[in-house]
Amino acid sequence: MRRWIYIALLICLAIATDPLAHSADLERGKLLHDNHCRMCHDSVAYKRSSAAATDYALVRAQVVRWQSNTGLRWSEEDVDNVTAYLAQTYYKLTQPTK
């Protein structure tokens, strides 16, 4: 019985630490951005020299801030998806592994 518990724990640990298991859905991030953010933010907003977001954590903080300010109430997954989309598309930042 213990053996099966250890095997199950190892499988869960492998899934939980797999960076691909936590990768963001860039297509969903793009859709959310285009539907909810694009009306105020065109691509020029992300290319200013005084960008508010200079690393991945700051991009995420801005996504959290604005989705909250606009009352969108996105899930953590949606915030991650939009953050990953913006970071990769506009800021050329890589998604950190969890």
Contacts in CASP RR format, 6 or more apart in sequence:
PFRMAT RR
TARGET T0000
AUTHOR 0000-0000-0000
METHOD contacts of the structure
MODEL  1
MRRWIYIALLICLAIATDPLAHSADLERGKLLHDNHCRMCHDSVAYKRSS
AAATDYALVRAQVVRWQSNTGLRWSEEDVDNVTAYLAQTYYKLTQPTK
15 21 0 8 1.000
19 97 0 8 1.000
19 98 0 8 1.000
22 97 0 8 1.000
22 98 0 8 1.000
23 84 0 8 1.000
23 95 0 8 1.000
24 80 0 8 1.000
24 81 0 8 1.000
24 83 0 8 1.000
24 84 0 8 1.000
24 85 0 8 1.000
24 95 0 8 1.000
25 77 0 8 1.000
25 81 0 8 1.000
25 84 0 8 1.000
26 81 0 8 1.000
26 84 0 8 1.000
26 85 0 8 1.000
26 88 0 8 1.000
28 78 0 8 1.000
28 81 0 8 1.000
29 78 0 8 1.000
29 81 0 8 1.000
29 82 0 8 1.000
29 84 0 8 1.000
29 85 0 8 1.000
30 85 0 8 1.000
30 89 0 8 1.000
32 74 0 8 1.000
32 78 0 8 1.000
32 81 0 8 1.000
32 82 0 8 1.000
32 85 0 8 1.000
33 82 0 8 1.000
33 85 0 8 1.000
33 86 0 8 1.000
36 67 0 8 1.000
36 70 0 8 1.000
36 72 0 8 1.000
37 66 0 8 1.000
37 82 0 8 1.000
43 90 0 8 1.000
46 86 0 8 1.000
46 90 0 8 1.000
46 91 0 8 1.000
47 90 0 8 1.000
51 91 0 8 1.000
52 58 0 8 1.000
52 62 0 8 1.000
53 59 0 8 1.000
53 61 0 8 1.000
53 62 0 8 1.000
53 86 0 8 1.000
53 91 0 8 1.000
55 93 0 8 1.000
56 83 0 8 1.000
56 87 0 8 1.000
56 93 0 8 1.000
56 94 0 8 1.000
56 95 0 8 1.000
56 96 0 8 1.000
59 83 0 8 1.000
59 86 0 8 1.000
59 87 0 8 1.000
59 91 0 8 1.000
59 93 0 8 1.000
60 79 0 8 1.000
60 80 0 8 1.000
60 83 0 8 1.000
63 79 0 8 1.000
63 82 0 8 1.000
63 83 0 8 1.000
63 86 0 8 1.000
64 79 0 8 1.000
67 73 0 8 1.000
67 74 0 8 1.000
67 78 0 8 1.000
67 79 0 8 1.000
67 82 0 8 1.000
74 82 0 8 1.000
84 95 0 8 1.000
87 93 0 8 1.000
87 94 0 8 1.000
87 95 0 8 1.000
88 94 0 8 1.000
88 95 0 8 1.000
END
